[in-house]
Amino acid sequence: MHTATQLHASQFSVEIGGKRVGRETLLSGGWLDSDRLGVIIDRPFGAVGASNLIQLAITAFFDVCGRPPASFAYPEIYLLHVAGRHGDFAMFDFWPPYKEVEVGDEPGDILRELALHAITIVAIPEGVEPDRRALPYHAETRADAGRRLRAGFVYAADGDVDGGDVAIAALDPATEINATWTLDGVSHREMAAAMPWMEHYTGPYRARLEERAADVDAQTREELFARRQARLVDGCSTETYRRVTAQAALEALAPIDHAADAAARATDRRVL
């Protein structure tokens, strides 16, 4: 849980519609003890484009739930890999490993994971295209996914979403460390070898690095790392996002097939 001491709200600046606002405004009233951030990823290391949102949410989690040694908890953040694994994000404290979830590309699969993990704030990639062949799906699944969901954001893999009304700027180069270690595979392994953590954590983490090394090929990884470095100013990144309602986020992930839903209800047919 290195992010508990690495990251603080003062390291970020937030603007909505060009006006400076606080973290609580961005998170629709602030982080609640019951909140869980779900980030959907559908391309190699795409969620790096949401780094600042993820890390700002982490600061909110620790400010509400307490930082070590007062508490021992990893942030309530979940990464949902759609239709394959798209790179390891343990350096952002998606840990233990079950907080990175492999999800099918059918709308029902995505909705089911949002419901199962009680996601309340969701970040979805621009242009995400779940497999529409799975429709119809249960309206009940959609209802379960939306029951706790209270806020949504659209992000872009390169950090610049079309029509973004939110800008989150990093003010401290320390906020870029996790993105750098995530994308730079060589340095990541060197870091893991010299990691000053207890062996209890070092062993499983190094094993995870080896297991996930093949998620993204080396050339793609190097290209993404170079692009990320090119966008930094004084070692910091600024990313844009588009706020959407919870309903709009669900619609982007799984549009309603009204005719199919009506037919299923008419026959009381259960679609799992």
KALINNOR-V875438 format. One record per run of one state. SS is the DSSP state (a for helix, b for strand, c for the rest). FROM is the first residue (numbers start at 1). LEN is the number of residues. Records with the same first field share a line. If there is no record, write none. Layout:
# KALINNOR-V875438
SS->FROM-LEN + FROM-LEN
This chain:
# KALINNOR-V875438
c->1-2 + 7-2 + 17-2 + 22-1 + 27-10 + 42-4 + 66-11 + 83-7 + 93-4 + 104-2 + 117-4 + 126-5 + 135-4 + 149-2 + 156-10 + 171-2 + 184-1 + 194-5 + 213-5 + 231-2 + 234-2 + 237-1 + 245-1 + 254-4 + 268-5
a->3-4 + 9-3 + 23-4 + 46-20 + 90-3 + 97-3 + 107-10 + 132-3 + 139-10 + 173-11 + 185-9 + 199-14 + 218-13 + 246-8 + 258-10
b->12-5 + 19-3 + 37-5 + 77-6 + 100-4 + 106-1 + 121-5 + 131-1 + 151-5 + 166-5 + 233-1 + 236-1 + 238-7
